[in-house]
Amino acid sequence: MKISELSKDVNKFFSTATKQQIEDVEEILNLTELQTKIFWMFYAEEKNAGYIADTFGWSQSKIYNELARIRKKIVKASIL
């Protein structure tokens, strides 16, 4: 699966996921503290990468890199 397809599939899942489903996914993924913050802001709160970067004083590229790592963990865990 191409990265762009993976991103679309992951985003589609989270756009309709309940809070409980998001919590269940987080529990399975074994995220770092940084990834957990990004995961909740991006997928549960639906904040964009620019907002997250500004909130924490990080670069957008750092956010995008962590989102890619999170997506890889989702695939590895066979969640989608």
Secondary structure, 3 states (H helix, E strand, C coil): CCHHHHHHHHHHHHHHCCHHHHHHHHHHHCCCHHHHHHHHHHHHCCCCHHHHHHHHCCCHHHHHHHHHHHHHHHHHCCCC
